[in-house]
Structures are given as structure tokens and as C-alpha cells.
Amino acid sequence: MEPKIDIMDPLQFLEKILAWMGVVKIVEDRRPGYYMPMVVVQHMANLYGWFAIIAYLMGDNPFLSKMDSMQYLISMTHMVTKYYNLHYNSAPYRRLIADARHLWEEAKRRPRMKNLLAKLSQNANKEIKMYFFIFAMVSPASCLITLIVNMMQEPEDRGKPFFVWDPVPESWYWTSCFMEGIGMFILLSLLGAMVLACYATCQQAAIQTRILQEMLEESPFDLRACVILHQKILRYIEDINNYFAGYMFVETVFSSLQIAVRGYYTLKLLKEGDPKVISSIFFLTLCLLSPLIVCLSGHIITDSSENLFRSAYNNAWYSASPREKSSLVIVLCQASKIKRLNYKNLLDFNMERYTMVVQGTYTYITLLQGVDL
């Protein structure tokens, strides 16, 4: 008896998270009981976080603390804007997901590709879950470190995990820490889900391209099936670029500024010996991770496109019929046009772009240190 192969669509985990966070609507006849309460909690967390940060900035607080709080405000504004525009609940995104699922179901119907598809889906699911939990667990980790440090200090010297305004009395220290931790956990989970939406769809395209490579390298290969799949992949990548290019551009540009400010703030805390430097390092990691995922999404598209061109040439085209050879020339010509995710042909999203972002932020940090605000 042939063992059952577990093939899980990488987009399933993403869809569950987006639905759980109240970003994507769930079909009425399958809506679980937690959906509406989660939507209400998400709205409250967004509004509370926004106004709590603004209230803290308007208060009489130290400059460095306000600098940290300002970074929270920038991130909150970005998240709240995307959330209330229901970016992932729009018709174009639903069509994009529908196309991805159609490609996935077609791949599952190819018996020879089941083992490969299972391996690729397992790796993709591990990466998506790993990145999401890094985003989600930064807040609990930061709170835990802060609480451990505060246990060794006098009550009047204890600090809160995040620089935001709290509606509870100062004597309710642990209640305040709990409220801040829960609110930040929900917001960072939402941020992780939104960042990974682009990465997961690009992973789908890379998996389908890998399947096409195997089909081209088979002997004999089904040229008609290869051409049809290649056409669908090209359309799918084009839809990804049209939908996510603007978001990827904004994420890349503004992340470089946020990394610079967060890096400068972390160095100041390190110089002063402030225990909050540990929490700041956690958030600096997130600032670096967000553009990394965006650039990595474009990189895997480019990389898979280059590998496809090699496979199209390395197959047994010389033994095909003259008619198939002429058709294969068209595939080779299309495969030679390496696909790249880009913003209006101004800049490409790849690991080289991420290197430029990191180099630029180093320049900004050096400038801030020279000014020594």
C-alpha cells in the first residue's frame, strides 16, 4: 500500500492567520465563534495603541523615550492604514489567491510530482511559520526580559516594556505591563501576517516554477502541458507584481529610515548601560526582518526564473520532432526574459536591494551619531 503523502498548501496557514486577525472575511457558513470577538479586539487594540502612543508623545517624557515611542507611532500608522482599508479583503487579492489555489490543485493531480510537491510545501510552510512567530513572539520576549530585570530593581526604578500611555494607575504596575504586552502582541501578529502575505504568494510561484522545471527535464516531456503551465505562472507573477509592488516599495523605503533611528537608539541605550537595550535589539531585528522578507520575495521569483531557463535548455530538445522544437523555441524565448518584481521599473526587489538598504541605514546611523542628538 502506497503511503499517504501530506501536501499542505502554504497559503492555508496565511489565510487562517489573516482570518483570525479579522483582516479577511470568513465564509458565512464556516465562520467560527471567535471571528467577531477577534475583530472587535483587533479594532480596540489598533485604536488603543494609536491614541496611547500619541498621548505619551504629548506628555512630559524623556527625549529618548519619545524617540522610541515615535517609532511605534510610525509602525502603528502603517498597520492601521492597511487594516482599515481592508487591503487583503479586496477582490484583486481574492482573485490572486484563487489563481494560486488553482495552480496548486493542478500540481497535486500530477502523480509524478507528489513527492516533490510535498517536500516543497513542507519547506515553504516551515519558513512562513518561522517568520510569523518571530514577529509574534518579539512582544512576549521583550516583556519577559523587562520583567526579569525589574524583579531585581526597586519599585520606583522599574520601567514598563513599551513607551506608551496607560490608563491604569501607576500603582497597578503588573496590570499595565500585561495590557501593553497583549496589545503589542496582537499588533505585531497583524504586522507579521501582512508582511508574509507577499512572501507566501511568491513561494507559490517558486513552487510552481520548480514543478515546471521537473516537467521540462522529463523524458519524454509533455510540451503542451509545459507551455500551458508556463503561461499561467507568468500571469500569476504579473498579478503578484501589480498587487504588491507599491506595498513593497513603501516597506523598503520607510524601513531603511526606521532601521536607522532604531539602530541609533539601541546604540545610545548600549552606551548608557540601560537594560532596555535588550528589548530594543528585539525590535531592531523586526525592522531588519521586514525589508528582508520583502526583498527575499522578489529574489526567489528571480532565482526560480533563472533556473527555469536552464532547465528549458538542458532537456532533450534535440530528440523532439521539428514541430515541438519550434514550439520549444517560444518557451526558451519567454524563459530567457528573467522575471523580476519591481516598482514601475524604477527598482527591483532582490537581495542586492536589501544590501543597499542596510548600507544606507549604516550611513544614516553614522550621521545621527555625528550630530549626537
C-alpha positions in Angstrom: 0.0 0.0 0.0 1.4 3.4 -1.0 2.0 5.7 2.0 -0.2 8.8 2.2 1.7 11.9 1.3 0.8 15.0 3.2 0.7 18.0 0.9 -0.4 21.3 2.6 -0.9 24.5 0.6 1.5 27.2 2.1 -1.3 29.7 1.7 -3.6 27.9 4.1 -1.7 29.0 7.2 -1.5 32.6 6.0 -5.3 32.6 5.3 -6.0 31.3 8.8 -3.9 34.0 10.4 -5.4 36.8 8.3 -8.9 35.5 9.1 -8.1 35.1 12.8 -6.8 38.7 12.9 -10.0 39.9 11.3 -8.4 41.1 8.1 -10.1 38.7 5.7 -13.7 37.8 5.9 -14.7 34.2 6.5 -17.4 32.5 4.5 -20.7 32.8 6.4 -21.5 29.1 6.7 -18.0 28.4 8.1 -17.5 31.4 10.4 -16.2 30.2 13.8 -17.4 31.7 17.0 -14.1 33.5 17.7 -14.2 35.6 14.5 -16.4 38.6 15.5 -14.8 38.9 19.0 -11.4 38.9 17.4 -12.4 41.6 15.0 -13.6 43.7 17.9 -10.4 43.1 19.9 -8.3 43.9 16.8 -10.1 47.2 16.4 -9.7 48.1 20.1 -6.0 47.2 20.0 -5.4 49.3 17.0 -7.2 52.4 18.3 -5.8 52.0 21.8 -2.3 51.6 20.5 -2.6 54.7 18.3 -4.0 57.0 20.9 -1.8 55.6 23.7 1.3 56.4 21.8 0.1 59.9 20.8 -0.8 60.7 24.5 2.7 59.5 25.6 4.4 61.8 22.9 2.4 64.8 24.1 3.3 64.2 27.8 6.4 65.3 29.7 8.7 62.4 29.0 12.5 61.9 28.3 13.7 62.6 24.7 15.0 59.1 24.1 11.7 57.6 25.3 9.8 59.8 23.0 12.1 58.7 20.1 11.2 55.1 20.8 7.5 55.9 21.1 7.7 57.8 17.7 8.9 54.6 16.0 5.9 52.8 17.5 3.6 55.6 16.1 5.1 55.2 12.6 4.5 51.4 12.6 1.0 51.8 14.1 0.0 54.3 11.4 1.3 52.0 8.7 -0.6 49.0 10.1 -3.8 50.8 11.0 -4.0 52.4 7.5 -3.7 49.0 5.8 -6.1 47.4 8.3 -8.9 49.8 7.8 -8.5 49.8 4.0 -9.0 46.0 4.2 -6.1 45.6 1.8 -6.3 41.8 1.9 -10.1 41.7 1.7 -10.3 43.2 -1.8 -11.4 41.5 -5.0 -7.9 41.6 -6.6 -6.3 39.8 -3.7 -9.1 37.2 -3.6 -8.5 36.5 -7.3 -4.8 36.2 -6.7 -5.4 33.6 -4.0 -7.9 31.8 -6.3 -5.3 31.6 -9.1 -2.7 30.3 -6.6 -5.1 27.6 -5.4 -6.0 26.6 -8.9 -2.3 26.1 -9.8 -1.8 24.1 -6.6 -4.7 21.8 -7.3 -3.4 21.2 -10.8 0.1 20.3 -9.4 -1.5 17.8 -6.9 -3.1 16.0 -9.8 0.3 15.1 -11.4 1.2 11.7 -9.8 4.9 12.1 -10.6 5.2 15.4 -8.8 3.6 14.4 -5.5 6.8 13.7 -3.7 8.5 16.9 -4.9 5.4 18.9 -4.2 5.2 17.5 -0.6 8.8 18.4 0.0 8.5 21.9 -1.4 5.3 22.6 0.5 6.8 21.4 3.8 9.8 23.7 3.4 7.6 26.6 2.5 5.3 26.1 5.4 8.2 25.9 7.8 9.6 29.2 6.6 6.3 31.0 6.7 5.5 29.8 10.2 9.0 30.6 11.4 8.9 34.2 10.1 5.4 34.7 11.6 6.3 33.5 15.0 9.4 35.7 15.1 7.1 38.7 14.6 4.5 37.5 17.1 6.9 36.4 19.8 9.0 39.6 20.0 6.5 41.3 22.3 6.3 38.4 24.8 10.1 38.0 24.8 10.6 41.8 25.3 8.1 41.8 28.2 9.7 38.8 29.8 13.2 40.3 29.7 11.8 43.6 31.1 10.0 41.9 33.9 13.1 39.8 34.9 15.2 43.0 35.0 12.5 44.8 37.0 12.4 42.0 39.6 15.9 43.0 40.6 15.1 46.7 41.0 13.2 48.8 43.5 9.6 49.6 42.6 10.3 53.3 41.9 13.0 52.3 39.4 11.0 49.8 37.4 10.2 50.5 33.8 7.4 49.3 31.5 8.0 47.2 28.4 7.0 49.9 26.0 6.8 53.7 26.0 3.1 54.2 25.7 0.4 55.9 27.8 -1.5 53.6 30.2 -5.0 54.4 31.6 -4.4 52.4 34.8 -2.9 54.0 38.0 0.9 53.9 38.5 0.4 51.5 41.4 -1.1 48.9 39.1 2.3 48.1 37.6 1.7 44.5 36.6 -1.7 45.2 35.1 -0.1 47.9 33.0 2.6 45.6 31.8 0.0 42.9 30.9 -2.1 45.4 28.9 1.0 46.7 26.9 2.2 43.1 26.2 -1.2 41.8 25.0 -1.8 44.9 22.8 1.7 44.8 21.2 1.4 41.0 20.7 -1.8 41.5 18.7 -0.4 44.3 16.6 2.9 42.5 15.8 0.9 39.4 14.8 -1.1 41.5 12.4 2.2 43.0 11.0 3.7 39.6 10.5 0.7 38.3 8.7 0.6 41.3 6.3 4.3 41.1 5.5 4.1 37.3 4.9 1.1 37.7 2.5 3.6 38.8 -0.2 6.2 36.2 0.7 3.7 33.3 0.7 2.3 34.2 -2.8 5.9 34.4 -4.1 6.6 31.0 -2.6 3.7 29.6 -4.5 5.1 30.9 -7.8 8.5 29.5 -7.0 7.0 26.1 -6.2 5.1 26.0 -9.5 8.2 27.0 -11.4 10.1 24.2 -9.7 7.4 21.8 -10.9 7.7 23.1 -14.4 11.4 22.5 -14.3 10.9 18.9 -13.5 8.3 18.6 -16.3 10.8 20.0 -18.8 13.5 17.7 -17.7 11.4 14.6 -18.0 12.0 12.3 -21.0 9.7 12.4 -22.9 8.2 15.7 -21.8 4.7 16.9 -22.4 5.4 20.2 -24.3 1.7 21.3 -24.4 1.3 20.9 -20.6 4.6 22.7 -20.0 3.6 25.7 -22.2 0.2 26.0 -20.5 1.7 25.9 -17.0 4.3 28.4 -18.0 1.7 30.8 -19.3 -0.3 30.5 -16.0 2.9 31.1 -14.0 3.8 34.2 -16.0 0.3 35.6 -15.5 0.4 34.8 -11.8 3.8 36.5 -11.3 2.5 39.6 -13.2 -0.5 39.7 -10.9 1.7 39.5 -7.8 3.8 42.4 -9.1 0.8 44.5 -9.9 -0.7 43.9 -6.5 2.3 44.1 -4.1 4.8 46.4 -5.9 3.5 49.6 -4.3 3.5 48.0 -0.8 7.0 46.5 -1.3 8.3 49.9 -2.4 6.9 51.7 0.7 8.1 48.9 3.0 11.6 49.1 1.6 11.9 52.9 1.7 10.5 53.5 5.1 12.1 50.5 6.7 15.5 52.0 6.0 14.7 55.1 7.9 13.2 53.1 10.8 16.2 50.8 11.0 18.5 53.9 11.2 16.5 55.5 14.1 16.1 52.2 15.9 19.8 51.4 15.4 20.9 54.8 16.7 18.5 54.5 19.7 19.9 51.0 20.5 23.5 52.3 20.4 22.6 55.1 22.8 21.0 52.6 25.3 24.0 50.4 25.0 26.4 53.3 25.7 24.3 54.3 28.8 24.1 50.7 30.0 20.3 50.8 30.0 18.7 47.3 30.4 16.0 48.3 27.8 18.7 47.7 25.2 17.7 44.1 25.1 14.1 45.0 24.2 15.4 47.5 21.6 17.5 44.8 19.9 14.4 42.6 19.5 12.6 45.5 17.7 15.7 46.3 15.6 15.6 42.6 14.5 12.0 43.2 13.3 13.0 46.4 11.5 15.7 44.4 9.7 13.4 41.4 9.0 10.5 43.2 7.3 12.5 44.5 4.3 14.4 41.3 4.2 11.2 39.3 3.7 10.1 41.8 1.0 13.4 41.6 -0.9 13.6 37.9 -0.4 10.1 37.5 -2.0 11.4 39.2 -5.2 14.7 37.2 -5.0 13.0 33.8 -5.1 11.0 34.9 -8.1 14.1 35.9 -10.0 16.1 32.9 -8.9 13.4 30.4 -9.9 13.1 32.2 -13.3 16.8 31.8 -13.9 16.6 28.1 -13.0 13.7 27.6 -15.4 15.7 29.0 -18.3 18.5 26.5 -17.6 16.0 23.6 -17.4 14.3 24.6 -20.7 17.7 24.4 -22.4 19.0 21.3 -20.7 16.1 19.0 -21.6 16.2 16.6 -24.5 15.0 19.1 -27.1 17.3 17.7 -29.8 15.3 14.5 -29.8 11.9 16.2 -30.2 10.1 16.5 -33.5 10.6 19.6 -35.7 7.2 20.9 -34.7 7.9 20.5 -31.0 11.3 22.2 -31.5 9.7 25.2 -33.0 7.3 25.4 -30.0 10.1 24.9 -27.6 11.9 27.9 -29.1 9.0 30.1 -27.9 9.3 28.7 -24.4 13.0 29.4 -24.4 12.5 32.9 -25.6 9.9 33.6 -22.8 12.1 31.8 -20.2 15.1 33.9 -21.2 13.2 37.0 -20.0 14.0 36.7 -16.3 11.0 37.7 -14.2 11.6 40.3 -11.5 9.4 42.0 -9.0 9.8 45.8 -9.4 8.1 49.1 -8.8 7.3 50.8 -12.1 10.6 49.6 -13.5 12.4 52.0 -11.1 13.9 49.4 -8.8 14.0 45.6 -8.4 13.3 43.8 -5.2 16.1 41.3 -4.5 18.8 40.6 -2.0 21.0 43.2 -3.7 18.4 45.8 -2.9 18.4 44.6 0.7 22.1 45.1 0.8 21.7 48.6 -0.4 19.0 49.3 2.3 21.4 48.0 5.1 24.3 50.1 3.7 22.1 53.2 3.5 20.9 52.8 7.1 24.5 52.5 8.3 25.1 55.9 6.7 22.1 57.4 8.5 23.2 55.9 11.8 26.7 57.4 11.3 25.1 60.8 10.5 22.9 60.7 13.6 25.9 59.8 15.8 27.9 62.7 14.3 25.0 65.1 15.1 24.7 63.4 18.5 21.1 64.5 19.2 
